[in-house]
Amino acid sequence: NKSLKIALRVGYGLLAAVIVVVSIAMVLRAVDIEGTLDYILGIGDDSGNELLEYELLDDDTYMVVGVIEDAEGDIYIPSEYNGKAVTAIGENAFRNCDYITSVTIPDSIEYIYQYAFASCNLLTDIYCEVYSEPEGWSYNWNYGCDATIHWGDQIESF
């Protein structure tokens, strides 16, 4: 009986902590004081961000397979994730991401699969650190995307 009371108190305490964290996130989202939310989410942080979803591949590298639903603004794909190289962007990974305005692709990306950036309506710029399209990129990786592609020699700084 006593251990049940302790377990209930711990459970209620955890629930209260989750409610506080969610409430703070909602307030930041609504107010977004001087980019605070962007800082917390990692948007614009060129070390990569947690807005991306990854899959560990058989060769012990990562592929970007998606982006969280609420992602917006500038997305920087890291060259490493969890200490391993990020080498690919999966099929449809960014498809229909309506609030992303730019994406920076590091030179570690050897493969981009078809329709990776399809129907990204507000995407205006894709910055590729490589100087030309690698052979491993699908011919239609940017199908239906009107963004300007900036190759390595056209980028002033990353």
C-alpha positions, 0 to 999 in steps of 0.5 A, a space after each residue: 500500500 505504501 509503495 503504491 502511494 510512492 509510485 503514484 506520487 512519482 507518476 504525478 510528479 513526472 506528469 507535472 514535469 511533462 506538462 511544464 515542458 510542453 507548456 514552455 514549448 508552446 509559449 516559446 512557439 507562440 512568442 518566439 522571443 528573438 529566435 529562441 525557438 529556432 535556437 532550441 530546435 537547432 534551426 540555423 545551427 550548422 552543426 546539424 539539427 534534430 529536425 531531421 529523421 535518420 536511418 542507420 544504413 548497413 555500411 554504418 553511415 546515416 541517411 536522412 529519411 525525413 523531417 519533422 512535420 513542423 520544420 520551417 526556415 533554413 535546414 542544415 544537413 550535418 555531415 555527421 550524426 551520432 559520430 557517423 557520416 551522413 551519406 544519403 538523403 532518402 526518397 521523398 525525405 523532404 517531400 511536401 515540406 511547405 515551410 522550409 525555405 533553404 537546405 544546405 547539403 554537405 559534401 558527405 552526401 553521396 546519394 540523393 534518391 528520387 523526389 527527395 525535395 518534391 513539392 517543397 513550395 517555399 523552398 527557394 534555395 538548395 546549397 550544395 557543398 559539392 561543385 557538381 552533381 555527384 553520380 549517386 544522385 538520382 536524376 529526379 532528386 529535385 523533381 517538382 522543386 523550383 528552388 535555385 541550386 547553388 553549387 560549391 563554387 557559387 557559395 560564398 560561405 556555409 
